[in-house]
Amino acid sequence: MSTEQLQHRPLPPPIEAGSLVPGQEESIALSRRVHSPTLSERWAGRGQRSGDPYEVLLATHPRDLGPLLAEDAGSWGASRVTHEGRAALIFPTARLTPLSALIQPPDLDDPDRHRRAVALLLSLAELFEVIHELCDALIAHADLDMFAIRTGSDPPEAILLRPELTHPQSDPPRSGSYQGSGLDAPELSGWITRPVSLAADVHILGMLAYALLTGVTPSPGAERFAEGLPPLRAFDPDTPLGLDACVRRAITRTPERRYATVARFAQALREVIDHRAPQRQTTGDDGRITVAWGVHSEIGRGKLERHPINQDSHLESFDPDTGWGLFAVMDGVSRSDVGSGELASWLARSSLEREWNLKRPTPIYGRRFSGATPFPTNLMEKLSLSAHAAILDQIDTLRLTTEPHPGERLLSTTLAAAGLFGDRCALCNVGDSPIFLIRLDDRTVEHLSIEHNQLLTRLRAGWSIPDAFEAPGHRQLTSVLGLARCGEDGVEPMAPEVTTWSLRLRPGDLLAICSDGVTDAFGKETSAVLLDLLTEHLEPHMPAPDHGHLTRAARALVQLADARGGRDNITALLVAAGPWPDEA
């Protein structure tokens, strides 16, 4: 049929409430119009026999609705019928579970939660791939209402409920043409100026991944803050190693830095679940590694003008005979009513060193674990709480010689620490001092610690992403060593939130334990800077760089951060795991 004939072809009669659409199982009585784009109308209705709810998508013109409704493009979880000359799809909504209903806080007692979430994400990825490869289309603009899961399907079957809202790849929407939905990429809403491409759908799938793994529901405007979202393990401490890095790459602000395709994102998810051990292994025989480290710390040129004292402290203790060691960075909080940040960090360091050394004469010290012995994360938490108690004792002493000043965080410090027990690594952090795991062989950087601040507290409490970021004080710390209230009746201790975590180190692994002067200097580029700088300084010496190599790399990192402004004290402690001589 020619274009002229098509244009003059009589239109079908208008669609009205009460119309009956014959379905494969029963006729559907249309009740109300749900959505009416240019080429189609979506109606809600009920089955005449069952009374079950349905949605019916009907063409408003006799011509085809495009590639997404072509006969060979799949039915999108719906049955395909023809009604009065119109193509139509009937969605049995009673048999579909809205994707929004699956966004819940992680069930930490469910050992299969990560595999289940990734299986759902892979089903969504397969749906995206069909749209991209078979239909030459892209979604570009989406909200949670566009997706559902067929109830009871195993493996899960993802359904696209709004195929009429997709776009041809040859004619994508312009940058800035939509207000962001919470899933949309920043280039679609015009937050950045980039062409809209398949990378926009990678961002949509990445935001869906973050929501399904954390329970944080995307809301309009979230695209502006996606890169600053807390790591997955802030909501689920057993998040598999590598999963956060996968999701974070998918939701990065710049399209060129995301996965090139949804298929590559899906492959990365499969590798994390199928080929990598969970990051918190609790059992297993120990291996042996060599350990080297280097550290450098500076006041920071910007901080020098305001407070010319380095309030950071660091601790390095390693026994090569046993393979046990403790490495830590403490960043004193300078906004205190009594005392100072440098005193708090020094007290924490002294306490950690003392308590660690007291373990040496005990039967457990230097033990090589095997079988079902759990990782010693409890030991790291006890060390942290001992340092917390030491600071509180000092606050009490100071109050005897100074006028009381009611308030919070009177004398406090952050803590980021790694305990090594053979190839077992137990981590703990309090506050915002970061710990990174860098693997130069596969060019990955994983942020292992979490920031205990108002942002995280708000998101855990159900705040929307934009509100959590935009309310004043989102970076204010909520947990530090020395957290207390001081009043007329003395010091009232407040229990800090101590986050612990564990993993097995392998030869070639690098831990970067830093103060937040590093992350403040580089911001969202921290992971990229770490990877590039450590590749330059250490890759020729891998998998076993020595003390000199690591010290020079730590110095280069700190000096680069200082050159970016040095607004805070800057400390970088690099710890490298190398092969045991018999295995080198």
Buried (B, 14 or more C-beta within 10 A) or exposed (E): EEEEEEEEEEEBEEBEEEBEBEBEEBEBBBBEEEBEEEBBBBBBBBBEEEEBBBBBBBBBBBBEBBBBBEEEBBBBBBBBBEBEEBBBBBBBBEBBBBBBEBBEEBEEEEEEBBEBBBBBBBBBBBBBBBBBEBBEBBBBBBBBEBBBBBEEBEEBBBBBBBBBBBBEBEEBBEBBEBEBBBBBBBBBBBBBEBEBBBBBBBBBBBBBBBBBBBBBBBBBBBBBBBBBBBBBBBBBBBBBBBBBBBBBBBBBBEBEEBBEBBBBBBBBBBEBBEEEEBBBBEEBEBBEBBBBBBBBBBBBBBBBEEBEBBBBBBBBBBBEEBBBBBBBBBBBBBEBBBBBBBBBBBBBBBBBBEBBEEBEEEEEBBBBBEEEBBBBBEBBBBBBBBBBBBBBEBBEEBBEEEEBEEBBBBBBBBBBBBBBBBBBBBBBBBBBBBBBBBBBEEEBBBBBBBBBBBBBBBBBEEBBBBEBBEEEEBEEBBBBBBBBBBEEEEBEBBEBBBBBBBBBBBBBBBBBBBBBBBBBBBEEEBBEBBBEBBBEBBEEBBBBBBEEBBBBBBBBBBBBBBEBBBBBBBBBBBBBBBBBEEEE
